[in-house]
């Protein structure tokens, strides 16, 4: 059989399998993320601060547990078992979330189910996340020029999942009545869709992994622990028990330091348990690596550069990850999402015919590439036939009912989270072309300057939204243009910083510490996500809080006076406020945060100042790279 029969679109079919497996996992993650804080606030009636804290703890641990999951895969399970185990655990987690949202009226039970769901999601993500991308390169020979294109295609799978998830889960789970009041009973369907997506991805991988996830010689990839594979290739049994650059004594010392730092953050500095774990682990790992006696001066200098870069990355992601928390609150309450669009039915028919033509073309391509029906081809057919049948059904229904137009009145707040994924697909090639053009003119900035530009561009996005909300009243809303502009600008900043940072770590890391230093990089992301939740908790009381206060007998003037500190709340008012999660004071960040303008300016200052400092530091730090940049 020709090589082409084993390929699809010029690449091994295993790439298509991993593409869809990752796409469904990202669909699950971003679908849940799109409605997570909205569910906690509107379903469980948590305060925004509490919902933000939980959101930050969850997303922070999502970046921490892959260190453990990667270690288990390397030492014991191999990539395949880790991916299947992680997928099953995450699906169980999403179904716990579905159960929580189904029982939202029983807050105690719903909260318990929510915590159970988050635990399964966090642990499952730890097994899944670090293992799937590592198998892509092994499907190609070292000299195969298609490897870079393969990672680009895989990256598109991530963004396809991130784009579709908020649209599907948001459409199913985020609903409002005619007065604009949230309908909590719908959140469960968004979580259920996320769980089904995870089941589809995991089942597909489990059924077809032996057939398609193979190297060019047909050998299984990821079936054995990575350390055992390395030892087999090297013919050295000692490799299987290596420490990845650190010996047992250092690992024990690092573990002990983590415990000490955890206790300091928790008991002395009064951090919450999750924050203490994340911050303590990060500092311990960084200390453990930089104090290794085998490091040369050049290696230590380069590692310091990585640490400085990782430190500033925290400021970027802490501001960027407001997308799932404060920016979602803003989209729901302070953004004009009513569009009042009436689409003529004849236009729907014309567009549907065009889409059906595209789907038929794709169907024929799949049919030519697969001689027999298997799990992968079946998924591709379902991916094509599902939308086709839906389009046919909707068009027949429109003809039967005699409608002349379709009304699209309001955009769900969660939909805005899809903007980043679309913007990445559009802007990534443009950004890459700009760097190439500058390199040809010998004017390309170094990695640290690119990162500083990312921070400054991020700050610019918050300048835009801050100007949009300046002077905004409690019941006023801004045009969605301001939020769309922010997300597009933030994507440009992300493209300057995120891929550049990973490249910097790979260039500067000593070979024996590459995995650990990538671990440090992702721990910086864990710190940032935890901080993002804490910063989102600074979101000032707005229309929702004022309405809740008035519904519970505290008029607007009195409530404003209580927030300002000019009126002392009565014991009855304190009791009512506590029972209904109504804040009685402004959040404090070097002073009270009284309105959205002040809130967004926090991120302008934080990211902008960090960007300027990193820009100034980039010149001495470049010398510490010793030519590696």
MIKE-684534 format. One record per atom (N, C-alpha, C): x, y, z; residue in one letter. Coordinates in steps of 0.02 Angstrom, whole numbers, plus 50000, padded with zeros to 5 digits. Layout:
N
XYZA...
END
This chain:
629
500434994050000X500005000050000X500445006250000X500275011349962X500695017249956X500685021150021X501205025350029X501245029550088X500655034250093X500415036450035X499865041150034X499235038350068X499155031650063X498565028550094X498575029250170X499185030050197X499245030650270X499205037950291X499105042450243X499115049550258X498445052750243X498345058550272X497745062450261X497955069750255X497805072850199X498005079750185X498765080550189X499135075450167X499865075950164X500225074850230X499865072550281X500165071250347X499935064450372X500315061450418X500085055150448X499385055950478X498975050650471X498295051050497X498285051950573X498825049950604X498865050950677X498825058250696X499045062750651X498995069850666X498265071950669X497855069350622X497145070850623X496825068350688X497025062350709X496765059550772X496935063950831X497575066050836X497775070350891X497455077250886X497365079750824X497035086150812X496345086150844X495945080950829X495255080850854X495225079150929X495705075050952X495725073551024X495845079951063X496335083851041X496495090151075X495935095251066X495635095351007X495095100050994X494515098851043X494335092451054X493785091051100X493985092551172X494615091451190X494825093151258X494795100651269X495025104551220X494985111851226X494255114151225X493845110751186X493125112351186X492845111451256X493045105951289X492805104651357X493045110051405X493695111751401X493975116551449X493675123551438X493695125951376X493465132751364X492695133351367X492345127751354X491625127951362X491425128851434X491755125051478X491625125651550X491835132551574X492415134851552X492685141351573X492215147151552X491885146351495X491465151751469X490885153351515X490625148251549X490025149351591X490165148251665X490785146751683X490945144751752X490785150251802X491075156251792X490955161651840X490235164051838X489925163951778X489225165951773X488785161151813X488945154751810X488565149851849X488635151051924X489245152251946X489355153352018X488985159552043X488975164852003X488665171152024X487905170852016X487665168351959X486945168451945X486585162151968X486945156551973X486635150351994X486695149052068X487315149252093X487445147952163X487415154252206X487345160052172X487285166552205X487905168252247X488495166052223X489115168152255X489245175452239X489615178852282X489835185552265X490345185152208X490435190752173X490935190852120X491625189252147X491775191852207X492435190652236X492545183252250X492045179852277X492115172752292X492165168652228X491745170352178X491775166752114X492455167752081X492725173852085X493375175252056X493925171352090X493885170852156X494385167152195X494395159852175X493805156852168X493755149852148X494005148952077X493825153552033X494055153351963X494815153551960X495135158051999X495865158551999X496195152352027X495905149452079X496185143352108X496145137652059X495585137052025X495495131751975X495985132351917X496005138251886X496445139051828X497185138851849X497335141051910X498025140451934X498245133251941X497825129151972X497985122051981X497995118251915X497625120651866X497645117651799X498345118051769X498725123251787X499425123851763X499925120451810X499715118851870X500165115551918X500185108051910X499595104951903X499565097651901X499905094351841X499975097651783X500345094351728X501065092551747X501365095951796X502035093951818X502025086951846X501505085451885X501435078751914X501235073751861X500755075651818X500535071251765X501085069451716X501495074451699X502065073151655X502565068351686X502675069151751X503145064751786X502885057551786X502235056651799X501935049951800X501995046751730X501865050651678X501915048051610X502635046051593X503105050251613X503815048951600X504045042551635X503825041651697X504105036251739X503715029751737X503045030251731X502645024351744X502155022451689X501755027151665X501185025451623X501305026051548X501715030751528X501755032351457X501205037351438X501275040351379X500815045551357X500105043051348X500035037151318X499365034751299X498915033651360X499155030051409X498755028751469X498585035251505X499065039851505X498955046251540X498405050251505X498405050251439X497895053951402X497205050951414X497145044351410X496495041151421X496255042251492X496705041351541X496515042351611X496305049551623X496695054251596X496535061351604X495875063151572X495745060451513X495115061851479X494515059251518X494575053151544X494025050251584X493895054451646X494425056451681X494345060451742X494025067151727X494235070351672X493945076851654X493205076151635X493035070751599X492335069651582X491915068751645X492175064851693X491825063951757X491745070751791X492265074851788X492235081551818X491685085851787X491625085651721X491105089551687X490405086951706X490345080451715X489685077751734X489515079551806X490025080151849X489895082851916X489655090051911X489955093951866X489735100851857X489005100951832X488845096351786X488155095751763X487685094251822X487905089651866X487505088051925X487425094051971X487965097851979X487945103852021X487435108751994X487465110051928X487015114951898X486295112351897X486205105751898X485525102951901X485225103851970X485655104352021X485425104852091X485545111852119X485585116952076X485805123552098X485365126552153X484745124552157X484305127352208X484485124852278X484805118952282X485065116352345X485805118352347X485945124352372X486615127252366X487145122952398X486995119952455X487485115752490X487695109852448X487205106152421X487355100252380X487685102452314X487435107752284X487715110152220X488435112252229X488595115452285X489285117552297X489745111552307X489495106552343X489895100452354X490045096952287X489535096652244X489635093552178X490115097752135X490075104352142X490535108752106X491265107352126X491385106752192X492075105352215X492305098652190X491865093652191X492045087052165X492225087452091X491815091152054X491955091951982X492615095351969X492775100552007X493405104151997X494005099652013X493945095552065X494495091052083X494635086152026X494115083151999X494205078551943X494485082151881X494245088151867X494495091951810X495235093651817X495425095751877X496125097751889X496595091851883X496415086151915X496845080251911X496855077451840X496275077151808X496255074651739X496665078851692X496615085351699X497015089851657X497765088551667X497965087151729X498665085751742X498935079851704X498525074651695X498735068851657X498695070151581X498195073951559X498075074751488X498545079951456X498575085851486X498885091651454X499605090651431X500055087751472X500765087651451X500935082051403X500465077651387X500645071551352X500465071351278X499945074851258X499715074051189X500175077451138X500395083551154X500815087151106X501495084051097X501735080451149X502405077451144X502435071751095X501865069051073X501855063351027X501875065450954X501735071850940X501675074050870X502335073250833X502875075850861X503525075550827X503765068550813X503555063750855X503785056850847X503465053350788X502955056250758X502645053250699X503035054850635X503555058950641X503955060950583X504685059150596X505055058250542X505775057350548X506085064050567X506685064050593X507005070250617X507105075250560X507195072750499X507325077250443X506695078950403X506125076550426X505495077850390X505305085250398X505255088650342X505115095850343X504385097450361X503975092250366X503265093450383X503145094250458X503665093350498X503565093450572X503305100250595X503605105750571X503375112450592X502655113550571X502485111450510X501795112250486X501315108150529X501555102350552X501125098050594X500935101550659X501425104950689X501275108450752X500805114350739X500875117550681X500425122950663X499705120350655X499635114650622X498975111550613X498685109750682X499095106850724X498875104950791X498645111050831X499015116650824X498845122850858X498165125450834X498015124250770X497365126250744X496805122150777X496955115850793X496465111750829X496295114650897X496815117150931X496715120350996X496255126350988X496385130450938X495995136550928X495295135150902X495225129650863X494545127850841X494115125950901X494395122050947X494035120351008X493885126451050X494375130851056X494285136951096X493775141651065X493705141450999X493215145650965X492505142850972X492435136350960X491765133350960X491465132851030X491895131751080X491645130251148X491205135751177X491435142051179X491005147251208X490355148151169X490375146951103X489775147751063X489265142351079X489495136051081X489035130451094X488815130351167X489295130251213X489125129851284X488785136151309X488995141951281X488665148151299X487955148451274X487845146151212X487165146051184X486705141551224X486965135751244X486555130951282X486465132951355X486985135751385X486985136751457X486835143751482X486905148751441X486805155651463X486165158451433X485645158551472X484995160951448X484705166151496X484285170651467X483975175951506X483235176351488X482835178951535X482125179951519X482035186551483X481415188351469X481275194451431X481515200751466X481555200451533X481795206351571X482545206451578X482895201451551X483625201151557X483875197651619X483435194451657X483635190851717X483915183951698X484495182151725X484795175551708X484325169851728X484345164451688X483955158451701X484445152851719X484565151751785X485085147051806X484955139751785X484335138051772X484185131051756X484505128751690X484755133451650X485055131551586X485805130151590X486135132151643X486865131251647X487065123951639X486645119451664X486825112251662X486945109851591X486585112651542X486655110251474X487335112251445X487595117951465X488265119851444X488795115151471X488735113451535X489215108751565X489145101751534X488525099751519X488425093251488X488755092951420X488685098351381X489005098551315X489765097951321X490045101351372X490775100851383X490975093751401X490565090351441X490705083351459X490665078651400X490155079651358X490085075451298X490675076451251X490895082651244X491485084051203X492095080351228X492185080151294X492765076651323X492715069151312X492105066351318X492005059251306X492165057551233X491935061651187X492065060451116X492815060251101X493175065251126X493895065551114X494265059651144X494095057751205X494435052251239X494265045551206X493635044551189X493425038251158X493755037451090X493775042851051X494105042550986X494835040650992X495185043751039X495895042251048X495985035051071X495585032751118X495665025951144X495545020751090X495045021751048X494875016750997X495395016550941X495665022250921X496085022550861X496825023650875X497035023950937X497735025550952X498215020150925X498025013850929X498475008550905X498555008550830X498045010750795X498065010850722X498455016750694X498395022550727X498655028750697X499215032150734X499255031450800X499785034950837X500405030650837X500755030850780X501345026750769X501895031050736X502525028650743X503075032150711X503125030150638X503595033050599X503645031350528X503755023950514X504015020250563X504125013050554X503535008750578X503005012050600X502415008450622X502425006350695X502915008650734X502955006950805X502505011550846X502215008850899X501765012750941X502145018450975X501815024350977X502095030251011X501745031151077X502135032251130X501835033751195X501555027851232X501735021751210X501475015751243X501875014051306X502505016351308X502945014951364X503115021551400X503315021151463X503565027151497X504145030151458X504175036751453X504695040051413X505395038451437X505485037851503X506145036251530X506375029351507X505895024651504X506065017951482X506255017951408X505905022051369X506075022551297X506765025451288X506925030851326X507585033951321X508125029051342X507995025151395X508485020351418X508595014951366X508055012751333X508115007651282X508525010051224X508405016351204X508775019151148X509505020051165X509645021851227X510335023151248X510685016751268X510305011251278X510605005051301X510875005751371X510575010151411X510835011651478X510265011351528X510255006251570X509715005651619X509705011251668X510275014551678X510285020051727X509865025851704X509785026451638X509395032051613X508675031751636X508445025651648X507745024851669X507625027351739X508145028251777X508055030651845X508375037351856X508515040951802X508835047451808X508385052451839X508685057951862X508295062951898X508125069051858X508225068851791X508065074651751X508475080651770X509125079651788X509555085151806X509645086051880X509235082851922X509275083451995X509325076552026X509745075952078X509785069452112X509255068952167X509225063152198X508705061852249X508765066652308X509375068152328X509475072852384X509185079652368X509305082152307X509045088652288X508285088652285X508005083152260X507275082652256X506965082752325X507275079152372X507025079152441X507075086052473X507635089452460X507725096152487X507215100952456X507095100152391X506595104352359X505895103152387X505735096752399X505085095152429X505025098152499X505565097752538X505555100652605X505465108152603X505815111452556X505755118652549X505045120552528X504735116552484X504035117852464X503575117852524X503675113052569X503255112552629X503345118652674X503985120552684X504125126452726X503815132752697X503905133752631X503625139652599X502865139552600X502575133652591X501845133052596X501595135452664X501925133252717X501725135252785X501825142752796X502365145552768X502485152752774X501935156752740X501775154852678X501245158452641X500565157552674X500435151552700X499775150052728X499695152952798X500155151352842X500065153152913X500335160152930X500885162052899X501195168452916X500915174152874X500875173052808X500645178252763X499895178052748X499555173052777X498815172452773X498555171652701X498935168252658X498685166452592X498205160552600X497755159752552X497325153752554X497745147652536X497475141752549X497855135552542X498105134552470X497665135752421X497855134652351X498405139552331X498335145852350X498855150752335X499515148852367X499495146552429X500105144552464X500445138652429X500055133952405X500335128252368X500685130552304X500335134652266X500605136952201X501225141152211X501195146152255X501755150652264X502355147052295X502215142752345X502745139052378X503105134352330X502715130652290X503015125952242X503435129552190X503195135252166X503555138952115X504235141352141X504245144552198X504865147152226X505345141452243X505085135852269X505505130152287X505845127252225X505465126452170X505765123652110X506295128252081X506155134752080X506645139552054X507285139452096X507205139152162X507785138952207X508185132552197X507845126952189X508155120452181X508595120252119X508365123352065X508755123252002X509345127952005X509225134152026X509755139252023X510325137952071X510205134052124X510735132552172X511105126052156X510945122952100X511295116752082X512035118052071X512455114152104X513185115452102X513505113952035X513155110251992X513455108451927X513405114051875X513025119251890X512925124651842X513555128651832X513705130251769X514255134851754X513995141951760X514445146851756X514225153851761X513755155651703X513925153451643X513515154951585X512815151851593X512795145651615X512145142251624X511735145851677X512065147851732X511695151251785X511435158051760X511835161651722X511605168051694X510985167051651X511005161951608X510445160751564X509815158751602X509905154951655X509325153051696X509025159151730X509455163751752X509205169951783X508775173751733X508985173851669X508595177251618X507905173951611X507895167351612X507245163751610X506815165751669X507115166151728X506725167951788X506435174951783X506845179651759X506605186551751X506025186651701X506115183151646X505585182851595X504945179851625X505015174351662X504435171151693X504095175751743X504485179651779X504205184351828X503755189451793X503975192151737X503575197151702X502985194051666X503045187751647X502485184151616X501895183851663X502035183551728X501495183351778X501045189451770X501335195351760X500945201451753X500505201151691X500775198251637X500395197751575X499775193351584X499895187051606X499335182351610X498845184151665X499075187251718X498605189351771X498095194351744X498315198551697X497865203351666X497475200151609X497815196051569X497495192851511X496935188251532X497035184451585X496545179351606X495935182351642X495865188951641X495235191851663X494665189851617X494845187051559X494345185151509X493805180551538X494015175851580X493525171151608X493195173651672X493385179351696X493125181851760X492845188851753X493235193951770X492965200851772X492715203151704X493055201251650X492825203451584X492175200051564X492055194051590X491415190751578X490865194151619X491025196151681X490535200051720X490365206451683X490885209751656X490785216051620X490365214951557X490505209551521X490125208051460X489385206851477X489255203551533X488565201951550X488175208151572X488485212451612X488095217751645X488195224651615X488805226251593X488935233051571X489045233751496X488925228451458X489015228751385X488345228151350X488235232651302X487615232551263X487645226651214X487295221251231X487325215151190X486695214251147X486235218951152X485635218451111X485795220751040X485655216650991X485805218450921X485175219250879X484615216150901X483985216950865X484035215450791X484395210150774X484515208450704X483965203850678X483675205650620X483185201350586X483475199050520X483605192550514X483915189750454X483375186950409X483325189350346X482815186650300X482915179150289X482365175550286X482405168250278X482715166350211X482585170250158X482885168650093X483655168750097X483925173350137X484655173650145X484905167450183X484515165250232X484695159150269X484725153250221X484245152750175X484235147150127X484845147450082X485015153350058X485595154050012X486245152150047X486345154750107X486955153150145X486975145750162X486405142850179X486385135750196X486585131450136X486345133250076X486535129450016X487285129750005X487575135650015X488305136350008X488675132050058X488445132050121X488775127950172X488695120450158X488115118450133X488015111450116X488475109350059X488605113950012X489075112449959X489785111349985X489985115550033X490655114750064X490695108050101X490165106350138X490165100050176X490175094050129X489835094450072X489845088950023X490545088149994X490875093649981X491565093449957X492025090050008X491945091750071X492345088650124X492175081250131X491545079550123X491325072550127X491685068350074X491725070950014X492055067249959X492805066449972X493115071450002X493835070850018X493945065150068X493545064950120X493615059650170X493485052850139X492985052350096X492825045950064X493395043350021X493755047949988X494315045849946X494915043549987X494985046150047X495585044650088X495495038450132X494885036150142X494775030450186X494435024850147X494785019150141X494495013350106X493975009850149X494095009650216X493645006250262X493405011050316X492815009650342X492545013750396X492875011750462X493195016650495X493475015450561X493285021250607X493555021250667X493365026350716X493515033350692X494105034350662X494305041050640X493875043450583X493775039150532X493355041250475X492635042350497X492395038150545X491715039050570X491635045850604X492145047850643X492115054450676X492085059950624X492505059350572X492515064450520X491845064950484X491545059150470X490895059050438X490365062450484X490385060750548X489915063850595X490025071350598X490655073350597X490835080550600X490555084250539X490465080650484X490205083650423X489445082850419X489205076750431X488495075250424X488065078550478X488345079350538X487965082450592X487735089550574X488205094050556X487995100750535X487545100650473X487675095950426X487265095550365X486545093950382X486435088950425X485755087050444X485415092650483X485805096150525X485525101750563X485295107250515X485705108850465X485525114050416X484895112050378X484865105750357X484275103450319X483655103950363X483715101550425X483145101750471X482895108850482X483355113550496X483155120450511X482835123750450X483095122350390X482805125450330X482115122650315X482015116150325X481345113150316X480865116150367X481095116850429X480675119750482X480475126850465X480935130750438X480785137650419X480265137850363X480325133350315X479835133050260X479145130950286X479145126250333X478505123650359X478135128950400X478505132850439X478195137850482X478035144350445X478315145250386X478175151250347X478475157650374X479015157050414X479345162950441X479655167050385X479645173650393X479965177950343X480655180250366X480795179750431X481445181950457X481595178350522X482245177950538X482475175150601X482735180850644X482495181050706X482705186450751X483295184250794X483825188250793X484405187250837X484455193450881X484195192850942X484105198750984X484705200451027X484975195451064X485495196751113X486075191851105X486685194351110X487275190151108X487445188051180X487505181551194X487705179451262X488385182251280X488485183751344X489115186551368X489695181851355X489565175351359X490105170451350X490365170251279X489975172551230X490195172451160X490835176551149X490925181751189X491505186151179X492165182451190X492145176951227X492765173151239X493005169551176X492595169351124X492815166251061X493245170951019X493225177451035X493585182350994X494325181050992X494615179051049X495335177851052X495545172351004X495175166851002X495365161250958X495335163150885X494815166750865X494755169050796X495315173850779X495465178350825X495985183350813X496675180050806X496795174750844X497435171250839X497525168350769X496995165050744X497035161950677X497165167250624X496855173050630X496935178350580X497605181950587X497795183550649X498365187850661X499035184250667X499025177750684X499665174150693X500095174250630X499825172850571X500255173150511X500515180150497X500105185150512X500315192150501X500895193850548X500815192050612X501345193350661X501995189850641X501945183550620X502535179750600X502875183050540X502465185450493X502745188750433X503105195250451X502845198750500X503165204950523X503855203450552X503895198250595X504545196450624X505045194450570X504805190650520X505245188450465X505495194450426X505045199150411X505235205050373X505745209250412X505635210050477X506115213750518X506785210250522X506775203550525X507395199750528X507805200750465X507465200950407X507825202050344X508165208850342X507875213550377X508165220350381X508625221050442X508745215450475X509155215350536X508895220150589X508235220650592X507915225250640X507445221550688X507475214850687X507025211050730X507215212050803X506745213850847X506915214650918X507065207850950X507455207951004X507595201551038X506985199151077X507035193151104X506455189951136X506185194051194X506625196951235X506395200651293X506035207151273X506275210351220X505935216351196X505245214551168X505205208851133X504545206651109X504065205551167X504325202551221X503905201451279X503685208051311X504135212851313X503955219351341X503425222751298X503485221851231X502975224551186X502295221251199X502305214651212X501685211151228X501345214151289X501735215651341X501455218651402X501175225551388X501545229551350X501315236451336X500685236351293X500655231751244X500055231151202X499465228851244X499575224351290X499045222151336X498785228151375X499235232251401X499035238251438X498615242851394X498805243351331X498435247551284X497705245151277X497615238451276X496935235851274X496515238151332X496825238251391X496455240651450X496355248251450X496805251851417X496695259051408X496055260151369X495965256251316X495375256851273X494735255751313X494715250351351X494105248751389X494005253651446X494555256151476X494495261051530X494185267551504X494395269651444X494095275651414X493355274551399X493195268351378X492495266851362X492025267151421X492285265551481X491855265351541X491905271551584X492335276151567X492425282051609X491765285951615X491555287051676X490935290651687X490305286451677X490385279951669X489805275551657X489365274951718X488715275951710X488245275451766X488095268151783X487745267251839X487595260451863X487185256451813X486705259651782X486255256151736X486445257151663X487005260351651X487225261751582X487625255951554X487635255351489X488025250151455X488425253351399X489005250251385X489425252851331X489335248451269X489525251151212X489495247351150X489965241351155X489755235751123X490175229851124X490835230951086X490875236351047X491495238051012X492085238351059X491975241351118X492525242151165X492805235451188X492365230651200X492585224151223X492905220151166X492625220651107X492935217251048X493625220051035X493685226751039X494335229951028X494845227551079X494635227051143X495085224651195X495335217651179X494885213051161X495095206151148X495575205751088X495455209551036X495895209450978X496585212150996X496595217751033X497245220551053X497615215751099X497255212551144X497575207651189X497865201751150X497535199751097X497795194251056X498455196251024X498515202351001X499145204750972X499695204451025X499525206651086X500015206151140X500205198951155X499715194451154X499845187351167X500325184551114X500225186351051X500655183750998X501375186451004X501455192251034X502125194851047X502475191151104X502085188951153X502375186351214X502385178751220X501825175551208X501755168451226X502225163851187X502205163651120X502655159051084X503385160951092X503525167451099X504205169851107X504495167251173X504085167251225X504325165051291X504525157751290X504105153451259X504265146351255X504905145151216X504995148951163X505605148451123X506215150551164X506135155651205X506685158151246X506905152751296X506435149351327X506595144051375X506985138551340X506765136551281X507115131151245X507815133151225X507925139551210X508595141851189X509075142351248X508825144551305X509265146151361X509365140451411X508945135451409X508975130151460X509565125351448X509965123751499X510435118251493X510045111751479X510315107451437X509945101451415X509675097351474X510075096651527X509855092451583X509305095551624X509165102051612X508645105451651X508065107951607X508035105751544X507525108351499X506815107151526X506675100951545X505995099351570X505825103251633X506305103751679X506175107351741X506055114751729X506435117651682X506355124851669X505705126251631X505495121651588X504825122351560X504295121851615X504445117651665X504005117251723X503955123851760X504525127251768X504535133851799X504105138651759X504155138251693X503775142751650X503015141751660X502815135451663X502095134151673X501885135651745X502335135051792X502175137151861X502065144651864X502435148451823X502315155651820X501605156951795X501375152851747X500685153351724X500185151651779X500365146651821X499935144951877X499875150751926X500445153851941X500445159751985X500005165251955X500085166351890X499715171651856X498965170451858X498755164251846X498045162751847X497745163451916X498125161351967X497885162252035X497825169752050X498325173652029X498295180852040X497725184052000X497575181251941X497025183851900X496365183451938X496255177851973X495645177252013X495615182252069X496185183352102X496205188152157X496085195252132X496365196852074X496275203552046X495555204552022X495255199251994X494555199751973X494095201152032X494305198852091X493915200152151X493875207452170X494275211652137X494255218952149X493715222352108X493335218552068X492795221452028X492315225152073X492195231552059X491815235752107X491065234152105X490705235552159X489985234652159X489665238652102X489225235352065X488905238552008X488145237552012X487815237751955X487085237451955X486805231251989X487145225551981X486895219352012X486875219952088X487415222552117X487455223152190X486945228252216X486875233852180X486385238852200X485675236052197X485525232252145X484855229252138X484725224252195X485225220152211X485155215352266X485045218952332X485405224552341X485325228352403X484615231152408X484365234052353X483685236952354X483155231552361X483275225652331X482795220152338X482755217652411X483275219152449X483295216952519X483215222752568X482905228252544X482715233652588X483235238952601X483785239052563X484295244252571X484255248752510X484015254852517X483925259152458X484605261352430X484585264052369X485205265652333X485635270652371X485325275952398X485715281052433X486045278152495X485665274152532X485955271052593X486525266352575X486415262352523X486935257452504X487565261052481X487485266452443X488075270252421X488435273252482X488045275752530X488355278552590X488725273252630X488455267152634X488795261752669X489455260152634X489445259852567X490055258452530X490575263952540X490345270152542X490795275852550X491055276452622X490715273152669X490915273552738X490605279252776X490135282852744X489805288452777X489185286352816X488945280252803X488375277652840X488575270952871X488435270152935X488585263952970X487995259052960X488115253152932X487565248452922X487285245852988X486645244752990X486335241953050X486485234453054X486415231453113X486515224153118X486065220253070X485455222653060X484995219253015X485255219652943X485515225552924X485785226352856X486405221952846X486815221452897X487415217052893X487195209852883X486685207852920X486445200952916X486165199452846X485775204152820X485485203352753X486035203052700X486515207652706X487065207952657X487475201552658X487615198952718X488015192852723X487645186952693X486995186552706X486595180952681X486525181052605X486565186952575X486465187552503X487095189452464X487675188852497X488325190252465X488345197252435X488095202152474X488105209152452X488695212552487X489185215152450X489755218352483X489545224852516X489845226352575X489685232452612X490255237352611X490765236052572X491315240752564X491625239752495X491965244952471X492295244352407X492905239752413X493065236152360X493695232352360X494285237252369X494825234852397X495395239252410X496015236752376X496335241252338X496975239752305X497375246252306X497765247152359X498105253552371X497595259252372X497015257952401X496475262752402X495845259552375X495255262452390X494625259352368X494555259452292X494285254052264X494135253552192X493385254852185X493205260952165X492505263052168X492125262052103X492475261852047X492115261151984X492535257251934X492245255851876X492585251651826X493195255151796X493175261751791X493755265251765X494365263951810X494275264651875X494825263351921X495035255951918X494555251551911X494705244351907X495135242751847X494945245051788X495325243551728X496005247051727X496045252851759X496685256351762X497205252551804X496975248151848X497445243851885X497855239751836X497525237051785X497875232851736X498285236951687X498055243051674X498465247551632X499135248851666X499105250651730X499715252251767X500145245951777X499835240551796X500195234351811X500575231851749X500215231051694X500535228451633X500985233551600X500775239951600X501175245151568X501845246151603X501835246751669X502455247751707X502905241651700X502605235651705X503005229451697X503325229251628X502955231251577X503235231251509X503815236151502X503755242051530X504295247051526X504915244651564X504815241751623X505385239251663X505745233651625X505355228951597X505655223451560X506035226051499X505765231151466X506115234151408X506795236851429X506815240351485X507455243151509X507935237651531X507665232251561X508085226751583X508335222451526X507995222851469X508165218451413X508885219351389X509155225351397X509835226651372X510365223251414X510375224051481X510855220251520X510715212751520X510075210851517X509905203751516X510135200351452X510145204051398X510365201051335X511095198851340X511495202651376X512195200751385X512245194251425X511765193251470X511775187151512X511545180951472X511285182051412X511115176251370X511725173151337X512265176951335X512905174551306X512805171951235X512445175951194X512375174251123X511855169151106X511455166951155X510965161651141X510325164251109X510225170851110X509615173551082X509695174551007X
END
